[in-house]
Amino acid sequence: MNLRHLTFRLLEVYVTVVRTGSVTAAARQLHLTQPTVSQQLKRLAETVGEPLFSSVSGTTELTDAGRELYRTALDVTGRFEDFQDYLAELQGGHRGRFSIALVNTAQYVLPRLLGPYSQAFPDVDMTVHIGNRQQLLERFERQMDDIYVFSHPPSSAQVMAARFLRNPLVMIAPETHPLAQGSSIPIDALLNERLLQREPGSATRMLFESWLQGRGLQWSKGLQMASNEAIRVGVASGMGVAVVSAHVLPTAHPGICVLPVSGFPIESHWHFIIRRDRRLPHAGEGFLGFAAEALEQCLPAEYICNEVAGLLSQNQAVKA
């Protein structure tokens, strides 16, 4: 007896014969010939080393060894059926895990998408990392995550990106600012103000500095602050003005006003980004598929710029 010679197919044939009650019915169900099924049963009995069927009063019954093998075969085939169901859920994005890394400003809106996704797919293990642009660039280079959210995609041949949300930049000031009630304020009128800004390399700072350079301008005074929250508090306290994403401003923001500066808002977009040279997990594909369909329900409709389906198509083309 050498049970290593048992195969899944032998067990499947045996279970079908027992369930249907005859070789003929089993052969029909398995799309095999009767001689093939009989040969499989003979091979199985030889491998086990015990008869599996006995004839009693003209009827065929399972032997003790046959009954125990049947229970074992049901357990094995049942486990494989469970595994098949698991694979279907995994490949459909209903199970598994993925990680997503967000730039700081995106944390103000992405939870509104990640929350409904988590509720819809509770068996997916999702890890979220939040950092500044430089930290995310380092994570991207080290391939630490499956999906990234940038306002400005990294310059790399490995980048596949899709816009999904407008990220307009606005100029904010204390609500008591002399120009708070103005209209179409020229940027020159603000150049002597203290500008509260994030660290060098911040996407918001980079975009505003590029906007200034395009007009041949330079800000005279600046103060670096550690976070968008600190900037909001600083502006409300009268420390200066700032350029921030419109999404970081709460619906009611006491002490702060948005100045109607000419040329503002400065337009930018958030992108979902994946690497061309890294396999995207099924769960990650499932999240992007969910995002492609649910953005309008989860995020402010006036900001939606949904190109996620195109990113999924790119990913499928790369996999092919």
Secondary structure as UniProt FT lines:
FT   HELIX           3..5
FT   HELIX           8..20
FT   HELIX           23..30
FT   HELIX           34..48
FT   STRAND          53..56
FT   TURN            57..58
FT   STRAND          59..62
FT   HELIX           64..91
FT   TURN            92..93
FT   STRAND          96..103
FT   HELIX           104..108
FT   TURN            109..110
FT   HELIX           111..120
FT   TURN            122..123
FT   STRAND          124..131
FT   HELIX           133..141
FT   TURN            142..143
FT   STRAND          147..150
FT   TURN            157..158
FT   STRAND          159..166
FT   STRAND          169..174
FT   TURN            175..176
FT   TURN            178..181
FT   HELIX           187..190
FT   TURN            191..192
FT   STRAND          194..197
FT   TURN            200..201
FT   HELIX           203..213
FT   TURN            214..216
FT   STRAND          221..224
FT   HELIX           228..236
FT   TURN            237..238
FT   STRAND          241..245
FT   HELIX           246..248
FT   TURN            254..255
FT   STRAND          256..259
FT   TURN            262..263
FT   STRAND          269..275
FT   TURN            276..277
FT   HELIX           282..298
FT   HELIX           301..303
FT   HELIX           308..319
//
